[in-house]
Amino acid sequence: MAAMGAAGVATFAQLYAVQAVLPGLASTFDASAAQTALTVSFATGGLAGFVLLWSGAADRFGRVQVMMTALAVSTLLGLFAPLAPELWALIALRAVQGAFLGGVPAVAMAYLAEEIHPADLSRTAAGYIAGTTIGGMTGRLLSGVVADFGGWRWGIAADSALGLVAFVVFAVAVPRARGFTPVRRGTGPGLLRRLAGALRDPGLVALYCQGLFLMGAFVTVYNYLGFRMLGEPFGVSQTVVAFLFVAYLAGTAGSAIAGGLTGRLGRHTILLAGVAGMVVGMVGLAVTSLIAVVVGLLVMTFAFFAAHTTASAWVGHRATTGRAQASALYTLGYYLGSSLFGWLGGVVYGHLGWGGVVGYVVALCAAAALSGVMVRFPVPAAR
């Protein structure tokens, strides 16, 4: 748990390092909100594009080896990010960094599912995801506060240093895998057949859709809330905007509580309650009151991570074969939602303002709720 918590910090602190400083990027490079948000979208897009390759590598070389390699290279790339001379160079570097960061979320749940007793998997998965929320919060808070004093380059540099420390902790603490059996070339079903099996179950496809729509909604809020808060009628400082990311602590609580309640209330109930809670949180975010915004952000973040924890652990539980591919497909949907819907949220913000963003996020939540009906479908019989 110490190792996986550190991996979560290293991954998510670096993946969203620029999110808290997007207004600073817009000012430096004379770019729009949607253009600067590409530094987030290309990182998550690079991650989404490579998760299936990472899952195949993990089946052959091992989960721990893949996570170690991914974190080492991505952390090195993160140390170069503050030196980017132009916005396009930063976007390109972030895309490559995101591709390597994908090695952790692509296989983390499969690793835990192989090493942890099924009765404890939900709680353990909740602990890992809680670690990712701490990483995401700390990274955004650190970069935002440092940027207020030294500019966005120093903010990103501080995040990269945090990622380096977390990587060292992971490398020292991670235990040897005991439940992993390598898939040798020419033995067992190939990667395409394992992927096909992970797509044949409509319940699994519904869970992938949860990641797609809910993550798109979540990232949209965090991408553009800073622009709203820096402008009228709020006009707060960059440091105050950075401290809004402390709301990620609500996500840590949401992950832990969802993991504990799953056995009593059922996965489907927790999942739909999380989606509904996100909509409730958006009501507060629509109000022009700082207190209402803070409360709405806390509720929305808590609900999102409750739903995400439930859906991601459910994938590992439901996938009886090709577990790494099923986990990777969930991750693919999750970060494809971040890249595509997160960027589209900027287009909505540019044309319709914050009110349009609120409606857009609620529509994504509605799509998640509708697709969630398929999760109740029985698991297809093995062929």
VENJO-V516543 format. One record per run of one state. SS is the DSSP state (~ for helix, > for strand, _ for the rest). FROM is the first residue (numbers start at 1). TO is the last residue. If there is no record, write none. Layout:
SS|FROM|TO  SS|FROM|TO
//
This chain:
_|1|1  ~|2|15  _|16|18  ~|19|29  _|30|32  ~|33|36  _|37|37  ~|38|61  _|62|62  ~|63|81  _|82|86  ~|87|105  _|106|107  ~|108|115  _|116|117  ~|118|150  _|151|151  ~|152|173  _|174|190  ~|191|200  _|201|201  ~|202|230  _|231|237  ~|238|265  _|266|266  ~|267|285  _|286|289  ~|290|318  _|319|322  ~|323|376  _|377|383
//
